[in-house]
Amino acid sequence: MDVYKEAGYLVLGSRLKRLSERILQDIAGVYRAQDIPFEITWFPVFFELDRRGNLSITEMADMLQVSHPAIIQMVGKLRENQLVNEARDPADGRRRMVSLSTRGKKLLERIKPVWASLEKAMQGMMQEGEHLQHILTTLDELELQLNKKNVFTRVNEMLT
C-alpha cells in the first residue's frame, strides 16, 4: 500500500518533495563518488555564474526566485569555501558583484562532465516512461497555475 498514490492530490506537495529529495540524494551521491566537493544547493549559483560571468546579489535573487537574504547566505558559504569572489560594482558602489574565483572555476571544470552525464541520464529516464516525456512542460504549467492562484487561495475560496 502506497499512501502517496492512494491519497492522490491531497499529498501532491509531499509526493513532489519526496521525489525531489530522492533525486537530489542520488545527485549528491554522484558528486561524492566522483570525489567532487560540491553541495547540490550550490548548483543554481554555479550554473548562472558559469553562464553570465558575474552577477549582483539582487540579480541572482531575481533569477533564482529566492530571497535576497538566502542568496547572501549562499554566497557567504561559497566565499568561505573560496569558490567565489565578491566585489563592489564600480558603476554602483551599493551593488555587490559575485563571480567564480580561480578555485571555483577549477571546481566547475570538474563538475561540468557530471552535469552532462546527469542531463543525459535524466533525459534517458524520461524517455523510458510513457508519460514522462512532457514532465518539464507539465511542471511549467503547474507553476503557472500556482502563480495565477495559489493553493491557499483556492482552498480558502471553497471554504468561505
C-alpha positions as MATLAB code, in Angstrom:
seq = 'MDVYKEAGYLVLGSRLKRLSERILQDIAGVYRAQDIPFEITWFPVFFELDRRGNLSITEMADMLQVSHPAIIQMVGKLRENQLVNEARDPADGRRRMVSLSTRGKKLLERIKPVWASLEKAMQGMMQEGEHLQHILTTLDELELQLNKKNVFTRVNEMLT';
ca = [
       0.000    0.000    0.000;
       1.410    3.378   -1.021;
      -0.308    6.183    0.842;
       1.078    8.696   -1.644;
      -0.774    7.045   -4.517;
      -3.939    6.401   -2.520;
      -4.243    9.965   -1.189;
      -3.901   11.430   -4.691;
      -3.916   15.216   -4.870;
      -4.101   15.549   -1.078;
      -0.390   14.757   -0.875;
       0.823   16.144   -4.191;
       3.253   18.505   -2.454;
       4.583   15.748   -0.207;
       4.971   13.404   -3.161;
       6.847   16.008   -5.206;
       9.070   16.726   -2.205;
       9.749   13.004   -1.715;
      10.708   12.619   -5.385;
      12.847   15.753   -5.273;
      14.716   14.562   -2.186;
      15.305   11.165   -3.778;
      16.743   12.700   -6.947;
      18.866   15.196   -5.004;
      20.259   12.431   -2.774;
      21.271   10.486   -5.872;
      22.939   13.548   -7.376;
      24.800   14.266   -4.126;
      25.945   10.635   -4.224;
      27.333   11.137   -7.729;
      29.427   14.097   -6.535;
      30.703   12.049   -3.568;
      31.515    9.061   -5.802;
      33.499   11.357   -8.102;
      35.230   12.927   -5.060;
      33.928   16.354   -6.012;
      33.360   18.658   -3.020;
      30.152   20.220   -4.277;
      26.881   20.776   -2.444;
      23.752   20.372   -4.539;
      22.365   23.641   -3.163;
      25.198   25.488   -4.906;
      24.081   24.362   -8.360;
      21.897   27.341   -9.365;
      24.571   29.888   -8.426;
      27.358   27.972  -10.174;
      25.180   27.431  -13.232;
      24.296   31.114  -13.560;
      27.822   32.365  -12.824;
      29.141   29.986  -15.475;
      26.621   31.331  -17.990;
      26.903   35.023  -17.143;
      30.374   35.536  -15.659;
      29.303   37.732  -12.777;
      26.058   38.793  -11.194;
      24.891   41.086   -8.473;
      23.244   39.651   -5.391;
      19.935   41.202   -6.476;
      20.194   39.776  -10.000;
      20.833   36.312   -8.560;
      17.884   36.556   -6.175;
      15.607   37.626   -9.020;
      16.842   34.965  -11.456;
      16.689   32.143   -8.953;
      13.436   33.387   -7.418;
      14.778   33.244   -3.867;
      15.057   35.869   -1.183;
      17.898   38.353   -1.026;
      18.975   37.002    2.417;
      19.030   33.435    1.050;
      21.413   34.473   -1.748;
      23.601   36.394    0.688;
      23.809   33.289    2.874;
      24.653   31.023   -0.074;
      27.263   33.430   -1.434;
      28.751   33.643    2.052;
      29.102   29.863    2.172;
      30.689   29.838   -1.300;
      33.043   32.649   -0.253;
      34.027   30.679    2.900;
      34.971   27.812    0.594;
      36.921   30.243   -1.621;
      34.743   29.397   -4.618;
      33.521   32.916   -5.410;
      34.834   36.446   -5.321;
      32.695   39.318   -4.199;
      33.361   42.965   -5.007;
      31.539   46.273   -5.141;
      30.272   47.261   -8.579;
      32.478   50.147   -9.790;
      29.460   51.707  -11.535;
      27.244   51.451   -8.445;
      29.026   51.001   -5.125;
      25.837   49.754   -3.469;
      25.773   46.618   -5.643;
      27.845   43.593   -4.708;
      29.039   41.619   -7.702;
      29.795   37.905   -7.447;
      31.996   35.854   -9.756;
      33.654   32.460   -9.622;
      37.132   32.503   -8.113;
      40.031   30.604   -9.659;
      39.263   27.754   -7.278;
      35.568   27.933   -8.233;
      36.420   27.778  -11.936;
      38.619   24.725  -11.373;
      35.797   23.037   -9.477;
      33.373   23.966  -12.247;
      35.567   22.206  -14.810;
      35.375   19.024  -12.717;
      31.611   19.406  -12.355;
      30.697   20.020  -15.992;
      31.167   16.378  -17.106;
      28.938   15.324  -14.195;
      26.284   17.826  -15.299;
      26.449   16.489  -18.859;
      26.024   12.919  -17.600;
      23.186   13.947  -15.283;
      21.406   15.659  -18.160;
      21.741   12.556  -20.367;
      20.660   10.216  -17.564;
      17.592   12.307  -16.746;
      16.628   12.629  -20.424;
      17.039    8.872  -20.831;
      14.861    8.177  -17.808;
      12.168   10.497  -19.157;
      12.195    8.632  -22.480;
      11.600    5.329  -20.672;
       8.211    6.330  -19.300;
       5.092    6.720  -21.396;
       4.043    9.966  -19.688;
       7.430   11.328  -18.609;
       8.419   12.903  -21.909;
       6.467   16.041  -21.103;
       7.244   16.353  -17.400;
       9.065   19.674  -17.727;
       6.141   21.179  -19.643;
       3.760   19.818  -17.022;
       5.832   21.351  -14.222;
       5.892   24.675  -16.106;
       2.095   24.556  -16.343;
       1.757   23.724  -12.649;
       3.994   26.661  -11.688;
       1.994   28.957  -13.955;
      -1.281   27.908  -12.334;
       0.183   28.394   -8.848;
       1.383   31.856   -9.864;
      -2.107   32.720  -11.071;
      -3.750   31.474   -7.880;
      -2.008   29.527   -5.133;
      -3.417   26.532   -3.275;
      -4.127   28.590   -0.147;
      -6.391   30.973   -2.077;
      -8.112   28.165   -3.969;
      -8.945   26.262   -0.771;
      -9.956   29.367    1.167;
     -12.376   30.361   -1.599;
     -14.046   26.961   -1.285;
     -14.281   27.143    2.490;
     -15.733   30.644    2.729;
];
